[in-house]
């Protein structure tokens, strides 16, 4: 409280230390090292490193994203705080869980759920950039569930790409989880964003044209990921960034590669309805979940709901 203080007296040093720990916890002044053993580097980010760590009390494995304040501009520090707030509310099985947050004069420390399978790009690369349609469908369905969850709270991710989807492990049953909310933004039902954020090759036309946009930009990016999982490449991609942008704005979506001969027309229709240059005609996340491509997914969910207690 402003211009007020409290003098606390303790009978023992142990009692004093107990109060100090509790006060540090509730005022977010705890030290990372008080709760976690931090080990080797497992990745690098824009503002620092990601390190392996273990929770001291439970031995749970986690990843600690260390972000140096000195490397950030004021707007980037604001984005980091917004990322933390968005992740705090994003409790979903297909979103990487934020488990703890620490801050000192030099760094932000984000304690994240450990994902042992790397990102979706590496997962796809290890499978020669080609997944069976059923497996691709499983991954895309789970990512669509995550987007439907975020969009229901007005959160737009704005940087959906293969590298921002983490895999729980390296197996064919690995669970995909959306990560990296550094560019996320909360917008109201009638609001629009206008910042040209995103990654070229995944960014929607309206974003490149610097037009006001909403959550539809995430669905375009989801369509690009769907395309990549099924044929191994992005729909609009070129060595030149200028040409990539031109293709995104005016190129025609095609399914000419030989890989598409083994993909259903329903899957192609799903992608067409996401990679639609008209943002107003593009599927929402909720509509995408009801697309015929996911019919078997809906049946599986319904069957699990209708199972009798103790039944198989």
Phi and psi restraints in degrees (value plus and minus 20) as a CYANA .aco file:
   2 UNK   PHI     -78.7   -38.7
   2 UNK   PSI     111.2   151.2
   3 UNK   PHI      37.2    77.2
   3 UNK   PSI       9.1    49.1
   4 UNK   PHI    -149.1  -109.1
   4 UNK   PSI     132.8   172.8
   5 UNK   PHI    -165.3  -125.3
   5 UNK   PSI     142.4   182.4
   6 UNK   PHI    -149.2  -109.2
   6 UNK   PSI     113.0   153.0
   7 UNK   PHI    -121.0   -81.0
   7 UNK   PSI      97.1   137.1
   8 UNK   PHI    -126.1   -86.1
   8 UNK   PSI     112.1   152.1
   9 UNK   PHI    -132.5   -92.5
   9 UNK   PSI     118.5   158.5
  10 UNK   PHI    -146.8  -106.8
  10 UNK   PSI     126.9   166.9
  11 UNK   PHI     -95.7   -55.7
  11 UNK   PSI     -53.2   -13.2
  12 UNK   PHI    -154.1  -114.1
  12 UNK   PSI     139.4   179.4
  13 UNK   PHI     -86.7   -46.7
  13 UNK   PSI     -53.6   -13.6
  14 UNK   PHI     -82.7   -42.7
  14 UNK   PSI     -63.0   -23.0
  15 UNK   PHI     -84.7   -44.7
  15 UNK   PSI     -60.5   -20.5
  16 UNK   PHI     -81.3   -41.3
  16 UNK   PSI     -64.5   -24.5
  17 UNK   PHI     -84.7   -44.7
  17 UNK   PSI     -57.9   -17.9
  18 UNK   PHI     -82.4   -42.4
  18 UNK   PSI     -65.1   -25.1
  19 UNK   PHI     -84.3   -44.3
  19 UNK   PSI     -60.6   -20.6
  20 UNK   PHI     -80.2   -40.2
  20 UNK   PSI     -63.4   -23.4
  21 UNK   PHI     -82.9   -42.9
  21 UNK   PSI     -65.0   -25.0
  22 UNK   PHI     -84.9   -44.9
  22 UNK   PSI     -61.7   -21.7
  23 UNK   PHI     -85.1   -45.1
  23 UNK   PSI     -58.5   -18.5
  24 UNK   PHI     -83.0   -43.0
  24 UNK   PSI     -59.2   -19.2
  25 UNK   PHI     -83.3   -43.3
  25 UNK   PSI     -70.0   -30.0
  26 UNK   PHI     -94.6   -54.6
  26 UNK   PSI     -38.9     1.1
  27 UNK   PHI    -124.1   -84.1
  27 UNK   PSI      -7.4    32.6
  28 UNK   PHI      36.6    76.6
  28 UNK   PSI      14.1    54.1
  29 UNK   PHI    -128.9   -88.9
  29 UNK   PSI      -7.8    32.2
  30 UNK   PHI     -88.6   -48.6
  30 UNK   PSI     135.4   175.4
  31 UNK   PHI    -111.0   -71.0
  31 UNK   PSI     119.3   159.3
  32 UNK   PHI     -73.9   -33.9
  32 UNK   PSI     -63.0   -23.0
  33 UNK   PHI     -88.0   -48.0
  33 UNK   PSI     -34.8     5.2
  34 UNK   PHI     -90.6   -50.6
  34 UNK   PSI     -42.8    -2.8
  35 UNK   PHI    -141.7  -101.7
  35 UNK   PSI     -41.0    -1.0
  36 UNK   PHI    -152.7  -112.7
  36 UNK   PSI     123.8   163.8
  37 UNK   PHI    -116.9   -76.9
  37 UNK   PSI      93.5   133.5
  38 UNK   PHI    -113.5   -73.5
  38 UNK   PSI     111.8   151.8
  39 UNK   PHI    -137.3   -97.3
  39 UNK   PSI    -152.5  -112.5
  40 UNK   PHI    -100.2   -60.2
  40 UNK   PSI     143.3   183.3
  41 UNK   PHI     -95.2   -55.2
  41 UNK   PSI     112.7   152.7
  42 UNK   PHI    -139.3   -99.3
  42 UNK   PSI     -20.7    19.3
  43 UNK   PHI    -195.6  -155.6
  43 UNK   PSI     148.0   188.0
  44 UNK   PHI    -149.1  -109.1
  44 UNK   PSI     125.4   165.4
  45 UNK   PHI    -145.3  -105.3
  45 UNK   PSI    -195.2  -155.2
  46 UNK   PHI     -83.4   -43.4
  46 UNK   PSI     -55.1   -15.1
  47 UNK   PHI    -134.7   -94.7
  47 UNK   PSI     -12.6    27.4
  48 UNK   PHI     147.4   187.4
  48 UNK   PSI    -162.4  -122.4
  49 UNK   PHI    -144.3  -104.3
  49 UNK   PSI     142.4   182.4
  50 UNK   PHI    -136.5   -96.5
  50 UNK   PSI     107.8   147.8
  51 UNK   PHI    -141.7  -101.7
  51 UNK   PSI     129.3   169.3
  52 UNK   PHI     -92.2   -52.2
  52 UNK   PSI     122.2   162.2
  53 UNK   PHI    -171.0  -131.0
  53 UNK   PSI     146.2   186.2
  54 UNK   PHI    -152.5  -112.5
  54 UNK   PSI     115.9   155.9
  55 UNK   PHI     -90.7   -50.7
  55 UNK   PSI     106.4   146.4
  56 UNK   PHI     -82.4   -42.4
  56 UNK   PSI     -62.4   -22.4
  57 UNK   PHI     -93.9   -53.9
  57 UNK   PSI     -54.5   -14.5
  58 UNK   PHI    -133.9   -93.9
  58 UNK   PSI     -30.3     9.7
  59 UNK   PHI      45.9    85.9
  59 UNK   PSI      -5.2    34.8
  60 UNK   PHI     -87.3   -47.3
  60 UNK   PSI     114.2   154.2
  61 UNK   PHI     -99.3   -59.3
  61 UNK   PSI     114.0   154.0
  62 UNK   PHI    -159.4  -119.4
  62 UNK   PSI     151.2   191.2
  63 UNK   PHI    -136.5   -96.5
  63 UNK   PSI     113.2   153.2
  64 UNK   PHI    -131.0   -91.0
  64 UNK   PSI      96.1   136.1
  65 UNK   PHI    -110.6   -70.6
  65 UNK   PSI      93.2   133.2
  66 UNK   PHI    -123.2   -83.2
  66 UNK   PSI      99.2   139.2
  67 UNK   PHI    -139.1   -99.1
  67 UNK   PSI      95.2   135.2
  68 UNK   PHI     -96.0   -56.0
  68 UNK   PSI     104.4   144.4
  69 UNK   PHI     -86.2   -46.2
  69 UNK   PSI     -52.3   -12.3
  70 UNK   PHI     -84.1   -44.1
  70 UNK   PSI     -43.8    -3.8
  71 UNK   PHI    -105.4   -65.4
  71 UNK   PSI     -25.1    14.9
  72 UNK   PHI    -122.6   -82.6
  72 UNK   PSI     120.4   160.4
  73 UNK   PHI     -99.2   -59.2
  73 UNK   PSI     143.1   183.1
  74 UNK   PHI     -73.9   -33.9
  74 UNK   PSI     -59.9   -19.9
  75 UNK   PHI     -87.2   -47.2
  75 UNK   PSI     -52.7   -12.7
  76 UNK   PHI     -92.9   -52.9
  76 UNK   PSI     -55.5   -15.5
  77 UNK   PHI     -84.4   -44.4
  77 UNK   PSI     -57.9   -17.9
  78 UNK   PHI     -84.7   -44.7
  78 UNK   PSI     -61.1   -21.1
  79 UNK   PHI     -83.5   -43.5
  79 UNK   PSI     -57.2   -17.2
  80 UNK   PHI     -83.8   -43.8
  80 UNK   PSI     -63.0   -23.0
  81 UNK   PHI     -85.5   -45.5
  81 UNK   PSI     -55.7   -15.7
  82 UNK   PHI     -88.2   -48.2
  82 UNK   PSI     -58.6   -18.6
  83 UNK   PHI     -78.7   -38.7
  83 UNK   PSI     -62.9   -22.9
  84 UNK   PHI     -83.0   -43.0
  84 UNK   PSI     -65.1   -25.1
  85 UNK   PHI     -84.5   -44.5
  85 UNK   PSI     -60.5   -20.5
  86 UNK   PHI     -85.1   -45.1
  86 UNK   PSI     -63.7   -23.7
  87 UNK   PHI     -88.5   -48.5
  87 UNK   PSI     -50.4   -10.4
  88 UNK   PHI     -80.9   -40.9
  88 UNK   PSI     -55.2   -15.2
  89 UNK   PHI    -112.4   -72.4
  89 UNK   PSI     -27.2    12.8
  90 UNK   PHI    -113.4   -73.4
  90 UNK   PSI      50.3    90.3
  91 UNK   PHI    -112.2   -72.2
  91 UNK   PSI      74.8   114.8
  92 UNK   PHI    -167.8  -127.8
  92 UNK   PSI     123.3   163.3
  93 UNK   PHI     -83.9   -43.9
  93 UNK   PSI     -34.5     5.5
  94 UNK   PHI    -133.4   -93.4
  94 UNK   PSI       5.0    45.0
  95 UNK   PHI    -149.9  -109.9
  95 UNK   PSI     110.6   150.6
  96 UNK   PHI     -78.3   -38.3
  96 UNK   PSI     108.1   148.1
  97 UNK   PHI    -100.7   -60.7
  97 UNK   PSI     110.4   150.4
  98 UNK   PHI    -105.9   -65.9
  98 UNK   PSI      95.5   135.5
  99 UNK   PHI    -118.2   -78.2
  99 UNK   PSI     -44.2    -4.2
 100 UNK   PHI    -184.6  -144.6
 100 UNK   PSI     137.2   177.2
 101 UNK   PHI    -157.8  -117.8
 101 UNK   PSI     115.9   155.9
 102 UNK   PHI    -153.3  -113.3
 102 UNK   PSI     137.4   177.4
 103 UNK   PHI    -170.8  -130.8
 103 UNK   PSI     118.7   158.7
 104 UNK   PHI    -154.2  -114.2
 104 UNK   PSI    -189.2  -149.2
 105 UNK   PHI     -86.8   -46.8
 105 UNK   PSI     -40.4    -0.4
 106 UNK   PHI    -126.2   -86.2
 106 UNK   PSI     -53.6   -13.6
 107 UNK   PHI    -159.1  -119.1
 107 UNK   PSI     138.6   178.6
 108 UNK   PHI    -119.4   -79.4
 108 UNK   PSI     122.1   162.1
 109 UNK   PHI    -144.3  -104.3
 109 UNK   PSI      94.6   134.6
 110 UNK   PHI    -125.1   -85.1
 110 UNK   PSI      94.8   134.8
 111 UNK   PHI    -110.4   -70.4
 111 UNK   PSI      94.3   134.3
 112 UNK   PHI    -135.9   -95.9
 112 UNK   PSI     133.4   173.4
 113 UNK   PHI     -73.2   -33.2
 113 UNK   PSI     112.9   152.9
 114 UNK   PHI     -97.8   -57.8
 114 UNK   PSI     110.2   150.2
 115 UNK   PHI    -135.6   -95.6
 115 UNK   PSI      90.6   130.6
 116 UNK   PHI    -102.5   -62.5
 116 UNK   PSI     -25.0    15.0
 117 UNK   PHI    -121.3   -81.3
 117 UNK   PSI     -12.5    27.5
 118 UNK   PHI      51.0    91.0
 118 UNK   PSI    -184.7  -144.7
 119 UNK   PHI    -112.9   -72.9
 119 UNK   PSI     152.8   192.8
 120 UNK   PHI     -88.6   -48.6
 120 UNK   PSI     -47.4    -7.4
 121 UNK   PHI     -83.7   -43.7
 121 UNK   PSI     -68.1   -28.1
 122 UNK   PHI     -85.3   -45.3
 122 UNK   PSI     -57.5   -17.5
 123 UNK   PHI     -80.8   -40.8
 123 UNK   PSI     -63.8   -23.8
 124 UNK   PHI     -89.7   -49.7
 124 UNK   PSI     -60.7   -20.7
 125 UNK   PHI     -80.4   -40.4
 125 UNK   PSI     -60.2   -20.2
 126 UNK   PHI     -87.5   -47.5
 126 UNK   PSI     -32.9     7.1
 127 UNK   PHI    -132.4   -92.4
 127 UNK   PSI       8.6    48.6
 128 UNK   PHI      37.9    77.9
 128 UNK   PSI      15.0    55.0
 129 UNK   PHI      36.1    76.1
 129 UNK   PSI      19.6    59.6
 130 UNK   PHI    -174.9  -134.9
 130 UNK   PSI     106.2   146.2
 131 UNK   PHI    -137.1   -97.1
 131 UNK   PSI     126.9   166.9
 132 UNK   PHI     -79.2   -39.2
 132 UNK   PSI     128.6   168.6
 133 UNK   PHI     -76.2   -36.2
 133 UNK   PSI     -61.4   -21.4
 134 UNK   PHI     -82.8   -42.8
 134 UNK   PSI     -59.5   -19.5
 135 UNK   PHI     -89.7   -49.7
 135 UNK   PSI     -61.9   -21.9
 136 UNK   PHI     -79.6   -39.6
 136 UNK   PSI     -61.4   -21.4
 137 UNK   PHI     -81.5   -41.5
 137 UNK   PSI     -62.2   -22.2
 138 UNK   PHI     -78.2   -38.2
 138 UNK   PSI     -66.8   -26.8
 139 UNK   PHI     -85.4   -45.4
 139 UNK   PSI     -67.2   -27.2
 140 UNK   PHI     -85.5   -45.5
 140 UNK   PSI     -58.4   -18.4
 141 UNK   PHI     -80.8   -40.8
 141 UNK   PSI     -62.7   -22.7
 142 UNK   PHI     -87.8   -47.8
 142 UNK   PSI     -56.3   -16.3
 143 UNK   PHI     -88.7   -48.7
 143 UNK   PSI     -54.4   -14.4
 144 UNK   PHI     -87.1   -47.1
 144 UNK   PSI     -58.5   -18.5
 145 UNK   PHI     -79.8   -39.8
 145 UNK   PSI     -62.5   -22.5
 146 UNK   PHI     -83.2   -43.2
 146 UNK   PSI     -62.7   -22.7
 147 UNK   PHI     -87.5   -47.5
 147 UNK   PSI     -60.2   -20.2
 148 UNK   PHI     -80.0   -40.0
 148 UNK   PSI     -59.5   -19.5
 149 UNK   PHI     -82.8   -42.8
 149 UNK   PSI     -71.1   -31.1
 150 UNK   PHI     -81.4   -41.4
 150 UNK   PSI     -66.9   -26.9
 151 UNK   PHI     -85.9   -45.9
 151 UNK   PSI     -48.4    -8.4
 152 UNK   PHI     -86.1   -46.1
 152 UNK   PSI     -41.5    -1.5
 153 UNK   PHI    -122.7   -82.7
 153 UNK   PSI     -11.2    28.8
 154 UNK   PHI      58.6    98.6
 154 UNK   PSI      -3.0    37.0
 155 UNK   PHI    -116.6   -76.6
 155 UNK   PSI     104.6   144.6
 156 UNK   PHI    -129.4   -89.4
 156 UNK   PSI     105.2   145.2
 157 UNK   PHI     -91.1   -51.1
 157 UNK   PSI     -69.9   -29.9
 158 UNK   PHI      54.2    94.2
 158 UNK   PSI     -13.9    26.1
 159 UNK   PHI    -169.9  -129.9
 159 UNK   PSI      28.4    68.4
 160 UNK   PHI     -93.0   -53.0
 160 UNK   PSI     102.0   142.0
 161 UNK   PHI    -179.7  -139.7
 161 UNK   PSI     148.5   188.5
 162 UNK   PHI     -75.6   -35.6
 162 UNK   PSI     -58.8   -18.8
 163 UNK   PHI     -92.6   -52.6
 163 UNK   PSI     -35.1     4.9
 164 UNK   PHI    -124.2   -84.2
 164 UNK   PSI      -3.2    36.8
 165 UNK   PHI    -136.3   -96.3
 165 UNK   PSI      98.7   138.7
 166 UNK   PHI    -119.6   -79.6
 166 UNK   PSI     128.8   168.8
 167 UNK   PHI    -129.1   -89.1
 167 UNK   PSI     118.5   158.5
 168 UNK   PHI     -84.0   -44.0
 168 UNK   PSI     -53.0   -13.0
 169 UNK   PHI    -178.7  -138.7
 169 UNK   PSI    -189.3  -149.3
 170 UNK   PHI    -121.5   -81.5
 170 UNK   PSI     -15.3    24.7
 171 UNK   PHI    -100.4   -60.4
 171 UNK   PSI     152.5   192.5
 172 UNK   PHI     -95.0   -55.0
 172 UNK   PSI     -24.1    15.9
 173 UNK   PHI    -128.5   -88.5
 173 UNK   PSI      -9.8    30.2
 174 UNK   PHI     -78.3   -38.3
 174 UNK   PSI     125.1   165.1
 175 UNK   PHI    -116.0   -76.0
 175 UNK   PSI     107.4   147.4
 176 UNK   PHI    -103.4   -63.4
 176 UNK   PSI     122.4   162.4
 177 UNK   PHI    -159.1  -119.1
 177 UNK   PSI     111.2   151.2
 178 UNK   PHI     -91.2   -51.2
 178 UNK   PSI     118.3   158.3
 179 UNK   PHI    -156.2  -116.2
 179 UNK   PSI     157.1   197.1
 180 UNK   PHI      38.4    78.4
 180 UNK   PSI      67.3   107.3
 181 UNK   PHI    -121.6   -81.6
 181 UNK   PSI       7.0    47.0
 182 UNK   PHI     -83.5   -43.5
 182 UNK   PSI     -45.2    -5.2
 183 UNK   PHI    -127.9   -87.9
 183 UNK   PSI     -14.3    25.7
 184 UNK   PHI     -85.4   -45.4
 184 UNK   PSI     133.2   173.2
 185 UNK   PHI    -166.1  -126.1
 185 UNK   PSI     123.0   163.0
 186 UNK   PHI    -116.6   -76.6
 186 UNK   PSI     106.5   146.5
 187 UNK   PHI    -152.2  -112.2
 187 UNK   PSI     128.4   168.4
 188 UNK   PHI     -97.1   -57.1
 188 UNK   PSI     151.0   191.0
 189 UNK   PHI     -77.0   -37.0
 189 UNK   PSI     -53.2   -13.2
 190 UNK   PHI    -125.6   -85.6
 190 UNK   PSI     -18.2    21.8
 191 UNK   PHI    -105.8   -65.8
 191 UNK   PSI     141.9   181.9
 192 UNK   PHI    -158.2  -118.2
 192 UNK   PSI     131.0   171.0
 193 UNK   PHI    -117.0   -77.0
 193 UNK   PSI     142.3   182.3
 194 UNK   PHI    -160.3  -120.3
 194 UNK   PSI     -18.7    21.3
 195 UNK   PHI     -92.1   -52.1
 195 UNK   PSI     115.6   155.6
 196 UNK   PHI     -99.6   -59.6
 196 UNK   PSI      45.1    85.1
 197 UNK   PHI    -115.5   -75.5
 197 UNK   PSI     140.6   180.6
 198 UNK   PHI     106.9   146.9
 198 UNK   PSI    -196.0  -156.0
 199 UNK   PHI    -139.4   -99.4
 199 UNK   PSI     107.8   147.8
 200 UNK   PHI     -77.6   -37.6
 200 UNK   PSI     115.7   155.7
 201 UNK   PHI      84.1   124.1
 201 UNK   PSI     -45.5    -5.5
 202 UNK   PHI    -138.8   -98.8
 202 UNK   PSI     -36.7     3.3
 203 UNK   PHI     -94.0   -54.0
 203 UNK   PSI     118.0   158.0
 204 UNK   PHI     -91.7   -51.7
 204 UNK   PSI     134.8   174.8
 205 UNK   PHI     -75.5   -35.5
 205 UNK   PSI     -61.4   -21.4
 206 UNK   PHI     -84.4   -44.4
 206 UNK   PSI     -49.3    -9.3
 207 UNK   PHI     -91.3   -51.3
 207 UNK   PSI     -63.7   -23.7
 208 UNK   PHI     -84.7   -44.7
 208 UNK   PSI     -53.4   -13.4
 209 UNK   PHI    -103.0   -63.0
 209 UNK   PSI     -19.5    20.5
 210 UNK   PHI      39.5    79.5
 210 UNK   PSI      14.9    54.9
 211 UNK   PHI    -109.9   -69.9
 211 UNK   PSI     136.2   176.2
 212 UNK   PHI     -79.2   -39.2
 212 UNK   PSI     117.2   157.2
 213 UNK   PHI    -161.7  -121.7
 213 UNK   PSI     143.2   183.2
 214 UNK   PHI    -145.4  -105.4
 214 UNK   PSI    -169.5  -129.5
 215 UNK   PHI     -87.2   -47.2
 215 UNK   PSI     -33.6     6.4
 216 UNK   PHI     -79.2   -39.2
 216 UNK   PSI     -43.3    -3.3
 217 UNK   PHI     -83.4   -43.4
 217 UNK   PSI     -53.4   -13.4
 218 UNK   PHI     -88.3   -48.3
 218 UNK   PSI     -54.2   -14.2
 219 UNK   PHI     -91.7   -51.7
 219 UNK   PSI     -56.1   -16.1
 220 UNK   PHI     -78.5   -38.5
 220 UNK   PSI     -68.2   -28.2
 221 UNK   PHI     -82.1   -42.1
 221 UNK   PSI     -58.1   -18.1
 222 UNK   PHI     -82.2   -42.2
 222 UNK   PSI     -58.6   -18.6
 223 UNK   PHI     -82.6   -42.6
 223 UNK   PSI     -58.9   -18.9
 224 UNK   PHI     -84.7   -44.7
 224 UNK   PSI     -60.5   -20.5
 225 UNK   PHI     -85.1   -45.1
 225 UNK   PSI     -61.8   -21.8
 226 UNK   PHI     -79.0   -39.0
 226 UNK   PSI     -64.7   -24.7
 227 UNK   PHI     -79.5   -39.5
 227 UNK   PSI     -65.4   -25.4
 228 UNK   PHI     -85.4   -45.4
 228 UNK   PSI     -59.0   -19.0
 229 UNK   PHI     -86.2   -46.2
 229 UNK   PSI     -49.7    -9.7
 230 UNK   PHI    -112.2   -72.2
 230 UNK   PSI     -42.3    -2.3
 231 UNK   PHI    -151.3  -111.3
 231 UNK   PSI     -28.6    11.4
 232 UNK   PHI      73.0   113.0
 232 UNK   PSI     -18.9    21.1
 233 UNK   PHI    -166.1  -126.1
 233 UNK   PSI     145.1   185.1
 234 UNK   PHI    -101.9   -61.9
 234 UNK   PSI     133.0   173.0
 235 UNK   PHI     -87.9   -47.9
 235 UNK   PSI     -53.2   -13.2
 236 UNK   PHI    -149.4  -109.4
 236 UNK   PSI      77.2   117.2
 237 UNK   PHI    -164.4  -124.4
 237 UNK   PSI     121.0   161.0
 238 UNK   PHI    -175.9  -135.9
 238 UNK   PSI     134.8   174.8
 239 UNK   PHI     -80.7   -40.7
 239 UNK   PSI     -52.3   -12.3
 240 UNK   PHI    -109.4   -69.4
 240 UNK   PSI     109.4   149.4
 241 UNK   PHI     -82.8   -42.8
 241 UNK   PSI     -57.6   -17.6
 242 UNK   PHI     -81.3   -41.3
 242 UNK   PSI     -63.5   -23.5
 243 UNK   PHI     -88.9   -48.9
 243 UNK   PSI     -56.3   -16.3
 244 UNK   PHI     -80.8   -40.8
 244 UNK   PSI     -63.2   -23.2
 245 UNK   PHI     -83.8   -43.8
 245 UNK   PSI     -61.8   -21.8
 246 UNK   PHI     -83.0   -43.0
 246 UNK   PSI     -63.0   -23.0
 247 UNK   PHI     -84.0   -44.0
 247 UNK   PSI     -60.5   -20.5
 248 UNK   PHI     -81.6   -41.6
 248 UNK   PSI     -60.3   -20.3
 249 UNK   PHI     -99.0   -59.0
 249 UNK   PSI     -56.6   -16.6
 250 UNK   PHI    -151.4  -111.4
 250 UNK   PSI     -25.9    14.1
 251 UNK   PHI     -92.7   -52.7
 251 UNK   PSI     136.5   176.5
 252 UNK   PHI    -115.9   -75.9
 252 UNK   PSI     114.3   154.3
 253 UNK   PHI     -91.4   -51.4
 253 UNK   PSI     105.3   145.3
 254 UNK   PHI    -148.0  -108.0
 254 UNK   PSI     139.6   179.6
 255 UNK   PHI    -148.2  -108.2
 255 UNK   PSI      36.3    76.3
 256 UNK   PHI    -107.9   -67.9
 256 UNK   PSI     -41.6    -1.6
 257 UNK   PHI     -86.2   -46.2
 257 UNK   PSI     128.2   168.2
 258 UNK   PHI     -74.9   -34.9
 258 UNK   PSI     -50.4   -10.4
 259 UNK   PHI     -78.7   -38.7
 259 UNK   PSI     -49.2    -9.2
 260 UNK   PHI     -92.3   -52.3
 260 UNK   PSI     -34.7     5.3
 261 UNK   PHI     -85.4   -45.4
 261 UNK   PSI     -37.7     2.3
 262 UNK   PHI    -128.1   -88.1
 262 UNK   PSI      -7.3    32.7
 263 UNK   PHI    -132.5   -92.5
 263 UNK   PSI     120.5   160.5
 264 UNK   PHI     -88.7   -48.7
 264 UNK   PSI     135.4   175.4
 265 UNK   PHI     -86.2   -46.2
 265 UNK   PSI     -49.3    -9.3
 266 UNK   PHI     -85.1   -45.1
 266 UNK   PSI     -60.4   -20.4
 267 UNK   PHI     -84.8   -44.8
 267 UNK   PSI     -61.6   -21.6
 268 UNK   PHI     -83.6   -43.6
 268 UNK   PSI     -58.7   -18.7
 269 UNK   PHI     -85.1   -45.1
 269 UNK   PSI     -59.8   -19.8
 270 UNK   PHI     -77.2   -37.2
 270 UNK   PSI     -65.9   -25.9
 271 UNK   PHI     -86.7   -46.7
 271 UNK   PSI     -62.6   -22.6
 272 UNK   PHI     -77.1   -37.1
 272 UNK   PSI     -59.4   -19.4
 273 UNK   PHI     -97.2   -57.2
 273 UNK   PSI     -34.3     5.7
 274 UNK   PHI    -113.3   -73.3
 274 UNK   PSI     -65.1   -25.1
 275 UNK   PHI    -108.0   -68.0
 275 UNK   PSI      46.4    86.4
 276 UNK   PHI    -132.9   -92.9
 276 UNK   PSI     101.7   141.7
 277 UNK   PHI     -86.0   -46.0
 277 UNK   PSI     -39.9     0.1
 278 UNK   PHI    -107.4   -67.4
 278 UNK   PSI      84.5   124.5
 279 UNK   PHI     -80.7   -40.7
 279 UNK   PSI     -51.9   -11.9
 280 UNK   PHI     -91.1   -51.1
 280 UNK   PSI     -47.0    -7.0
 281 UNK   PHI    -111.4   -71.4
 281 UNK   PSI     -27.7    12.3
 282 UNK   PHI     -90.9   -50.9
 282 UNK   PSI     126.8   166.8
 283 UNK   PHI     -83.4   -43.4
 283 UNK   PSI     123.1   163.1
 284 UNK   PHI    -101.5   -61.5
 284 UNK   PSI     151.0   191.0
 285 UNK   PHI     -83.1   -43.1
 285 UNK   PSI     -61.0   -21.0
 286 UNK   PHI     -84.2   -44.2
 286 UNK   PSI     -60.8   -20.8
 287 UNK   PHI     -87.6   -47.6
 287 UNK   PSI     -57.9   -17.9
 288 UNK   PHI     -81.5   -41.5
 288 UNK   PSI     -56.5   -16.5
 289 UNK   PHI     -84.6   -44.6
 289 UNK   PSI     -42.9    -2.9
 290 UNK   PHI    -117.2   -77.2
 290 UNK   PSI     -12.3    27.7
 291 UNK   PHI     -88.4   -48.4
 291 UNK   PSI     126.1   166.1
 292 UNK   PHI     -74.5   -34.5
 292 UNK   PSI     -46.1    -6.1
 293 UNK   PHI     -80.4   -40.4
 293 UNK   PSI     -49.4    -9.4
 294 UNK   PHI    -117.4   -77.4
 294 UNK   PSI      -4.2    35.8
 295 UNK   PHI     -77.3   -37.3
 295 UNK   PSI     -64.2   -24.2
 296 UNK   PHI     -86.9   -46.9
 296 UNK   PSI     -52.4   -12.4
 297 UNK   PHI     -84.3   -44.3
 297 UNK   PSI     -64.0   -24.0
 298 UNK   PHI     -84.1   -44.1
 298 UNK   PSI     -58.1   -18.1
 299 UNK   PHI     -85.0   -45.0
 299 UNK   PSI     -60.2   -20.2
 300 UNK   PHI     -84.1   -44.1
 300 UNK   PSI     -62.2   -22.2
 301 UNK   PHI     -84.2   -44.2
 301 UNK   PSI     -63.8   -23.8
 302 UNK   PHI     -83.6   -43.6
 302 UNK   PSI     -60.9   -20.9
 303 UNK   PHI     -83.7   -43.7
 303 UNK   PSI     -59.1   -19.1
 304 UNK   PHI     -87.8   -47.8
 304 UNK   PSI     -53.7   -13.7
 305 UNK   PHI     -89.2   -49.2
 305 UNK   PSI     -56.3   -16.3
 306 UNK   PHI    -106.2   -66.2
 306 UNK   PSI     -21.9    18.1
 307 UNK   PHI     -83.4   -43.4
 307 UNK   PSI     114.8   154.8
 308 UNK   PHI     -89.3   -49.3
 308 UNK   PSI     134.8   174.8
 309 UNK   PHI     -81.0   -41.0
 309 UNK   PSI     105.9   145.9
 310 UNK   PHI      63.1   103.1
 310 UNK   PSI     -20.9    19.1
 311 UNK   PHI    -105.8   -65.8
 311 UNK   PSI     151.5   191.5
